[in-house]
Amino acid sequence: MSDHQEPFIGTIPKRWIPPEMMHAPVLDHSEPRGFMERRYALLINPFYPKDANASFGKHVLTPTLALTSFAATTPARWRVAYWDENLLHGRPPHDPMPQVVGITVHLTFARRAYELADWYRARGSKVILGGLHVLSCPDECEPHADALALGDGVQLWPRILRDIEENSLQSRYVATYENDYCDDPSPRRSILPRRSFLTTTSLIATRGCHNRCGFCYLATDGLRMPYRMRDPQQVVDEFKADDQPYAVFIDNNLGSRRDYLHSLCAALRPLNKIWSAAVTIDVTDDPSLIRNMALAGCTGVFVGFESLSDDNLTDSHKKTPKTSDYARRVRMLHDYGIQVNGSFVLGFDHDRKDVFVRTAEWIEENRLECATFHILTPYPATPLFRQMEAEGRILHRDWSLYDTGHAVFQPKHMTPEELEHGYAWIYQRLFSHTSIWRRRPEQWQAVPLYIAMSYLYKRSNRFWHLLIKHDFVNPVWKPLVAMTRWRHVHYRQKLAQAAMAHGSPGQVVSAGV
């Protein structure tokens, strides 16, 4: 019988993490202003401290798509550069000084974004802040920017650059997400350091989600994001143009429209490449769609199970099948060679201290190849934040700790310290040798590749910062990706020849952990 007190017996060793993954590069405020290059735009993804409990590798699976999308709309007369502080290459470029600096702002690294903005502004650059935190907290962001981009930055960026050229920059620019998504240009991936990521082919085919969960950033006040779809051929062309064997769809929910996903799979199938995507578990309502995903190259899905409690899911307004049916649906994905990375939120109002052991056991019993955990976090301007603020349960507004790794509210059935302790424990358990082995694929031919992937992703934090810092991420992952693609291409050939009535077609292992 399970001991639900196991996470709270004894102490959990503090996990090692290198200082350079905890602290941003130092900005020299005494440094004088240098030469400014006209019509030079620098796009920055700010540094954020890493969670010692999770895999450091998840931060370099794919690059941010927002900045490369803005770069695609930059006029040809402008020079544009990309800088991601999380690649551990030091402080952003400053010689020459860019005329314009665009910074994406998330609440967890808002403080760093402000530091960068203030430093560049003090040296004459025009700083544009955009991103979700700007939309939810514009008054907080405004003192640090020459202009705010509120809403769809792809529409706003060319207007902002034009106004800078004409010396008529406004303080705020606003755009909705209701435009024809097919009109957006392909991201400018040529500005990316290709060796620094597992794959530079981060794709987006749809925008929005049919769910409006109270804890999700899509429920932010002022954010209206209707479900929009791109022409499947546009997506195929982008995949081919980047010349990578593996792509990650960063859509909130690629399966919101099943008819569209059927069409997308038909377009992707001739490429003989592999990909992974985020979907909700109700995508398994249509077994033929799961088969078509496999035939089109889907090797892994990120599924937001969120909770194993129906009451928690009802409270959060998530439309999902009953949790008692989750196991059958996971099995369906596995039967078509699609691995499952399950996402779970800890600290809902119906969660008690047994939630950590129950969740870990369910994951192991159903052999989820990977799992991701988040402490429930009330993001500003969401229904969850308003609810907890009204109940007096918000502990503070230190946005740097709103990273889903810290308890920033008062849980109902445990202390904040117990919630953080259980979060650390469940990661330790799922990253353990024992748990990795328990969750191995049933088909023995798939086990070696699964073990290699799991140990590289989950057990190699002492090496990840070196791989990231010295641009070895892609070279190290590349052989495993190639092996996965080779296995899956052969698997698809057999699947295409077999009738569904012949039973389970077997398993393969994904590169997209």
N, C-alpha and C positions, 0 to 999 in steps of 0.2 A: 504494500500500500504506500502511496506517495506521502512524503512528509512535506506538507505545505510550509512548514517553518524552516525548511532547509536553507533558503536564501539568507535567513537572519541568524543562523548559527555561526558564530565566529566572524572574523573580519575578511574582507575581500582585499587581496593585495593590490596596492596602487599600481596601475599599469604604467610602463615606461613610455615617455614621449619626448622626442628631442625638442629643445627650446625653440628651434627655428620653425617648428610646426605649431607653436603656441604663441609666438610673439611676432608681430609685423616688423618689417625692416624699418630701421630708424631713419627719420627724415631730419636733415640738418637745417634747422631754421635760421642759422647764421649764414648759410650759403647765399652769396649774392645772385641776383638775377643775371642769367646768361643771355646769349643771342636767341631771339625768338624767330622761328621760321614761320612765315606767313603761309596760310592755307595748309597747315599741318595739323591733323586731328589725331589725338591719342585716345584710345578706348581702353578703360581700365576695369578689370574685375578685382575688387579689393580683397585683401587677405582676411581670413577669419580663422580663429583657433580651431584646431582639430580635436575631435573626441577620442580620447585614448581608449575607450571601450570598443569603438567600431573600427572597421578597416580603413587605414589611411588611403588605400588604393581606390576607394570609391570616389575620391575627389578628382581623379584624373582619368576616369573612364571615358568621358567625352567633354569637349569644351562648351562654354556657354554659347547658346545659339543666338541670344539677343544681340550681342555685340557684333557678331559676324553678319547678322541681318542688317544692323545699322550701317555697317561698312559697305554693304551691297548698294545702299542708297546714296553713298557719298559721291558727289560729282567728281568726274575724272580730273578736274583741275586741282583737286585736293589730294594730298598724300595722307594715307590713313595707316595707323599702326595699332596693334593689339598687344595688351600686356595683362597677364594673369599673375597676380602676386602669389598665388597658391602653388605656382610651379617652382618656387624657391630660387628664383634667379635674382633676387634682391629687389631693391627699390625700383619704381617705374622710371622710364627714360626722362631725362631733363636737359640733355645737351645734344641738339638744340632744344629750346623750350617750345612746346607746342602752342599754337595760337588758340586751339580749342581742346579741352579735355572733357570727354564724356565718361561718366562714372555710373555704373549700375549700383543701386542701393537696395540691400536686403536688411531687415531689422537687425539680424545678428551681427552684421558688420557695418552698421550705420556709423558707428563711432569712427572706424577706420576710414570710411568714405568721406566723412567730414574732415578728418585730418588731412587726407590727400587733397580735398577740394580747397581747404584753407591755404595749404602750402603752395599749390599752383596759382591760386588767385593772388597771393601775395607777390608773385613774380610775374604778374601781368597776363596770365592765361585766362581765357573765358571758360568757366566751368559749367557744364550742363549735368544736372542730376536727373536720373530716371529710374524706373523700377517700381516694384510694388510698394515699398516703404514710402516712396515719394507720393504715391497715390493715396495711401492711408494716413500719412502724417505730413502733409505739405507744409504746414506752418513751422514744424520742427526743422524741416530740410531747407527752407527758403533762405535763412541767413548764411548758408554755406555755399550758395550757388548764384551764378549770374542769371540762370534760367532753369526752370523746372519743366520736365517733359512728363505730362500727366496723361497716361493712356498709351496708345499704340505708338511706340517710338519709331517704327518703320515709316509711318506717315509723317512724323514730326521732324525727324533728323534733317532731311533736305531743306525744310523751311527754316530751321534754326541756322544752318550754315549760310543760307542765302541772306538772312537778316544780319548775320555777323558781317558778311561782306559789305552789306549796305549800311552798316553802322546803325541798325534799327532793331537791335535785339530786345525782345519783350521779356518780362519776368516769368511769365507762365505760358505754356503751350498745351493745348488740350486736344485729344483725339479719341474717338471711340474705337471699339473693336467690331464695328458693324459693316466694315467695308467688304468687298469681294476678296476673299482670301487668295484666290487664284492670281490676283494682280500683284501680290508681293513678290519681289525678286528673289532669286536663289541666294542663300548666304554666301558671303565672300570668304571661302575657306582658305584661299591662298595666303591669307595673312597669319594663319595658324602655324605654330611649331609642331609639325606632324609627329616627331619622335616623342613628344611629351604626353601623348594621350593613347589609350588603348585603341581608340579610333577617332578620327576627326569627323566621321560621317554621323553626326547627330542630325536626325531628320524630324520634321514635324509635318504631318499630313492633315491633322485636324486641330481645331482650337475650341476649348470649352469642354464641358462634361454634362451629362444628363443628371448627375447628382449635384446637390447643393448642401454638402455636409456642413454643419454649423462650425466645425473646427478648421475647415479648409480655407486657404487663402482666396479661393474662388468666390467665397461668400463675403469678401471684403466690401464694406460700404463704398458705393460709387463705382464698383467694378461690374460692368455688365458685359459679359463675354458670351454672345450667342454661339451655338455650335456651328462651326464653319469647316468646310472640307476643301482640300485642294484637288485638282485633277490628278488622278493616279499617275498619269504619264509624266507630270511635272516631278512627282516624287521619284519615279524610276530614273528620270534623266539626272536628277541630283545624285542619286546613289551611284550611277554609272560614272558621272563626271568626277567624283572624288576618288575613284579608283581604289577603294578599300573593300576587303572581302566581307566586312562585318559592319552593320549599322545599328544604331540605337534610336528608336523612335521616342522622342521626349514628350509626346502628346500626353495630356492629362488622362485621357482614356481613349485609346485607339479604337475600342470596340463599341463606342456609344451608338453608332449607326451600323448595324450588322450588314445591311445591304452594301454600304460603302466599303466596309472591310473585305467583303467578298470580292468586290471589284478591284480593290487595291491588291489583294493576294493574287488575283489573276494576272495583274500587270507585273508584279514582282517575280512571279514564278520562273519566267524564262532566264532571269539573271543568274540563277544558280549561286546566289550568295546567301548569307545568313543574317538574321536580325533578331532583335528583341524589342519588347514594347510593354508599356503599362496598360493593363486592362482591368475591368472589374470581373469578379468571378461569374457574373451572370452571362458572360460571353459563352459559357458552356451550355447555355440553353439550346444552342444550335450545334450539335455534334458535327454537322457537315462543315461548319465554319472552322472548327478546330482542325479538322482534316485539311482544309484548304490553307490554313495558316502554316501547318507543317509542310505541305507541299510547296509553299511559297518561300520557305526558308526560315520560318520562326523557330528558334531554338530555345527561347526563354521568355517568360512573362513575369512582370512585376505586378503582383496582385495586392491591392489594399484590402486585406481581410479586416483590418482595424481591430476587431475584437471577436472573441468566441462567445460573447453574450448578446443575445437578441435584444435585450433591454437596452444595452449600450448603443447598439446600432439604431434602434428606434429613436432614442433620445437625440442622436446626432443627425437624424433625418436622412440616413443613408439608405437608399433603395438597394436591397440585396437579398439573395435567397436566405433561407433559414440556415443558421450556423450548423445545424445537425446534418445538413446536406453538403457542407464544405468538403468533407473527405472524399465523397464520391466524385465531386467535380475536379478535385485535384488529381484523382486517379485518371480521369478522362484525359487531362492534359498530359500526364505522364505516358499514357498509352499511345499517344501520338508523338512521343519523343520531345515534348516541350517541358523544360524544367521550370520550376516555380520558385520565385523569390517572394516570400510572403512578407508583407508589411503589417506590423502590429503596433497599436497605440496603447500605452499603459497609463492608468490613472483615471479612467472614466469613473463616473459616479457609482456604477454598480460593481466596480472592481474592489476586491478585498485582497488581503495579503497572500491569498492562494493563487492569484492570477498568474504569477510568474512561473510557478511549477506547472500549473495546468497548461499554460501556453507552450512551455518548452516541451512537455511530454507530447502534446498534440503535434507539434512540428516534427518531432522525431518519429512518432508513430506513422505519420503520413509522408515521411521521407522528403520533406522540402529541402531542395538542394541548398537554399540560402534563405536567410531571414533577416529582416531589418526591423529595428525597434525604435520607437519614439515615445518619449514622455508627452502626454497630452499638453499642448501648449496653446493658450488663448492668444492668438495673434491680434494685434490692435485692429479695431474697426470690423471685427467679425462678430457674429451672434454669440459665440462662446465667450468672447471677451466681455461683451456687454452683460451677459448673464452673470459671469463671475464677479464683475465689477459691482453689479447691483447687489450681489450676495456678500460682498466684502471679502472675497476669497483671493483677490490678486495680492500677491506678497510684495511686489515691487515692479518698477518699470525700467529695470536695467536690461535694455534690449539685447545686449551681448549674451545674456543668459537665456534668451528665448530661442534656444537652439535645439529643442526637443531632447536635450541631454540633461537638463536641469528642471527641477520642480519649481515653477514660478507662481504656483497657486496652492491653495490649501485643499488637498484631496479630502473626500468624505470619510473614507474608511481606513486611512493610514496617515502617518505623518509625511511631510515632504521628504524628510531624511530617509524614511522607509521606502518611499517610491523611488528615490534615486539609488538606494542600495539594491532594490530588486532589479532595477534597470541594468545596473552594472553586473549583477549576478547572472541574469539571463543571457547577456552577451558572453560572459565568461563560459557559461555552460555550452552554448551553441558553437562557440569557437574552440571547444575542447577536442582533444583527439577522440575521446569516446563518442561524443555527439556526431562528429564528422563521420565516423565509421558507422554509427547506427543509421545514418541517413543516406548511406551509399545506395546507388541504383540496384535494382533487383537483378538486372542483366549484368553478368560478370564482365562482359567485354567493355562495358561503359565505366567500370570502376576506376581503372588507372587514370583516365583523363579527369574524372570527377575529383579524385584525390589530388591530382596536380593542381587543378583549378582552385580547390578549396584551400589548400595549404598556401598557395601564392596569394590568394585574396584575403584569407582570414588569419593566417598564422605568420605573416611575414612583415609585420609592422616595423620590426627593427631594420628592415632593409628598404621599405617603401620610400622613406625620405631620401635615401641615396639614389634609388631608381628615378625618383621625381627630379631631384636636384641635378643629376647628371644626364638627364634626357634618355634614360634607358627603358622607360615604360613600354613604348611600342616595340622595341627590339625584343624585350623579354616576353611579352604577351604574344608576339606574332606567331611563333611556332605552334602554340596551343590553339590559337585562332585557326591557323591553317589545318591542323589536325581535326578540329571540330567541324570545319566546313567540309573537309573530305569525308568524314563519317556521315554528315548529314546529307550530302549529295547522294551518296550510295543508299542511304536509308530512304530518301525520297523516291529513288528509282524503284525500290521494292514496294514502297507504299502505293505508288501510282499503279503498279501492276496487280495489287491485291484488292479484292473486294472487301468492303467493310465487314461483311458477314464472316470473314475468315478469322475474326478475333483480334486480340491485341497485337499490333504490329511491332512491338518492341520499344526500346529506349535508346536515345542518344543523349549526349551531354552538351550543354550550351557553353559558349565562351562568355556569354553575357551575364556574369555573376553580379 
